[in-house]
């Protein structure tokens, strides 16, 4: 196992509820309404796809950049006060670092949002961070995980990805990585080189090594 990559929203930290709050507020500014059903359509997607969806659903003519700015500002304001780390995530990260396995954070969120999360979580615990600003094609395209692998100089096939969304799982699988899926808002089906669990408390370094082998 050459490296392990963590997704952020819904996998590393419990931020999907925060996204729902911000999306609801922004949608109200656009003159529309928002619900968990709307959010489920966007789990694991990019900011651009979220903004496009919100503009289409609301029928608003507000510029996409303005909506994106509202979203980022709302997320950073809330996340700066801290966010709950998902069960088992911190312990697994520490265990990987203890045995010298490189770890990376790979998220579709903008860098300013990721930095707000890492400020409280500890950004120095990751060897590399890849955000939505760093790629042209976000998840479910494999580019985010291929970029992370290139940055560490490792083979994707020898890496394990920890994800919570079908989009993220699709991106990791397309990149050639093994996957541990911890479904949050949407189900994830089992598959080759894929382990589906209820929580990261259910997996340890030996499990990840076996999956990568």
DASUL-V244041 format. One record per run of one state. SS is the DSSP state (H for helix, E for strand, C for the rest). FROM is the first residue (numbers start at 1). TO is the last residue. If there is no record, write none. Layout:
BEGIN
ss=SS from=FROM to=TO
ss=SS from=FROM to=TO
END
This chain:
BEGIN
ss=C from=1 to=2
ss=E from=3 to=6
ss=C from=7 to=8
ss=E from=9 to=9
ss=C from=10 to=12
ss=E from=13 to=13
ss=C from=14 to=15
ss=H from=16 to=29
ss=C from=30 to=35
ss=H from=36 to=40
ss=C from=41 to=46
ss=H from=47 to=58
ss=C from=59 to=63
ss=H from=64 to=79
ss=C from=80 to=84
ss=E from=85 to=85
ss=C from=86 to=88
ss=H from=89 to=98
ss=C from=99 to=101
ss=E from=102 to=106
ss=C from=107 to=110
ss=H from=111 to=121
ss=C from=122 to=122
ss=H from=123 to=125
ss=C from=126 to=127
ss=E from=128 to=130
ss=C from=131 to=131
ss=H from=132 to=134
ss=C from=135 to=142
ss=H from=143 to=152
ss=C from=153 to=155
ss=H from=156 to=158
ss=E from=159 to=163
ss=C from=164 to=165
ss=H from=166 to=175
ss=C from=176 to=177
ss=E from=178 to=181
ss=C from=182 to=190
ss=E from=191 to=191
ss=C from=192 to=193
ss=E from=194 to=196
ss=C from=197 to=199
ss=H from=200 to=202
ss=C from=203 to=204
ss=H from=205 to=212
ss=C from=213 to=213
END
